[in-house]
Amino acid sequence: MVCDYCKSEHALPVDEYGVQMTGETGFACPVCAKALATARIEFRDVLYCRGCLGIAVSMDNFVELIDDLRDHRSRVSLFLAPGPVISSNGGLHCPQCQGAMDHHSYGPGTPARS
């Protein structure tokens, strides 16, 4: 963020998941119905749920975001707690347009056993 008057710069804090909150929305999370926030991850705009930690990102940006996250991973995913399993059964709807949403589980999970 840059001030138009004095040109000073201010970076918003980033949480432990790498999410930088930028504002609030009037939209509800399609999974848990809590309020969605506007956020940025790796300089990409997303909608973020503080309740279930879900991220809504356009499919146009999804693959690039995942690639960026993999390139900048600072810790091994095996050390992260598994996230909740979400069963969408085709019933998730976009909080903006109400269209059907795809659900892609990504992130920490149960480590594979050898």
N, C-alpha and C positions, 0 to 999 in steps of 0.2 A: 504494500500500500504506500502510495506517494502523495504527500500533501501538495495540492495545487498552488498554495501560497508560498510556503518556505522550501518546498522540494525535499523535505526530510522524509526518510523512509522508515517504515515500521513493518516488521514481519509478525504475522499472527502466530501464536504458539502451535506446535504440532503435538498431538497426543501420542501415547505409547504405541499406537497402531500406524503412525505416520499420516494421520488425518489432520488437516488444518481447517478448522471451522471458520466459515466466512459469514454466516448469517442464518436466519430462520426462514422457514417457508410456511405456507398455510396448508401444506399437504400432509397427509397421514401415511405412515409406513404401511405398505400392503400386507406385511407379515404380522406385525404386533400392534398396529394402529396408533403408535406414538408419533409425535410430531417429527417430521424430517427437517434436517438442517442442510443448508448449502455448505459445501466443503470442497477442498482441493486435495488431491493425492497425486504426487509427482507432477504437479503443475496442470493437472486435468480436473475439470469441474465435475462434481458428482453430487448426488443427494445421499445423505448419510443419516442413519437412524442410531441415536444414542441408546435406545432401548435394547434392540437385538443386534446392534452393530452391523446391520445390513447396509449395503452400498448399492445404489441404483445408478447405473452408468449406461449410456447409449451403446448399442452394439457396435457402432462405428468406432468407438473409443475403447471398447472392452479389451481386445487383443493387445493393442498398444499399451494400455495401462498394465496389464498382466506382465508383458515383456519388460516394461520399465521397473516394475516391482521386483521381478526376478533379478534384473541387472543390479539393483541397488540393495538387495537383501543384506541386512547387517547381522542377522542371527539365524541360526538353523531352525527350521519350522518344527523339528522334533521336540524342541524345548517349549513350544507354545501349547497352551491348553487347548484341547479340541473344542471347536465351536458347536453350538447347538445344531442338531439336524433339523432342517426345514423341509417339510413335505408340502410341495406346492400343488401337486395333482392338477396342474393346469389352471388353478384358481387364483393366481396372482394377477392383479390389475394395476396398470400404471397409475400412480397418484396424480399425474398431470392430465392425461388424456383418457384414462380408464380402459385403454387397450390391453389385450392379453400380454403378459410379460413372460419371458424365458427366465428360468432359474438355473444359475450355474454355481454350484458349491465350490468355493475356492478358499484356500487358506489352511489354517492348522487343522490337522485331523489326527486320527489314531495312527501311530507309526506302524509300518509294516513289520511283521515278525519274520525273522530268517530261520 
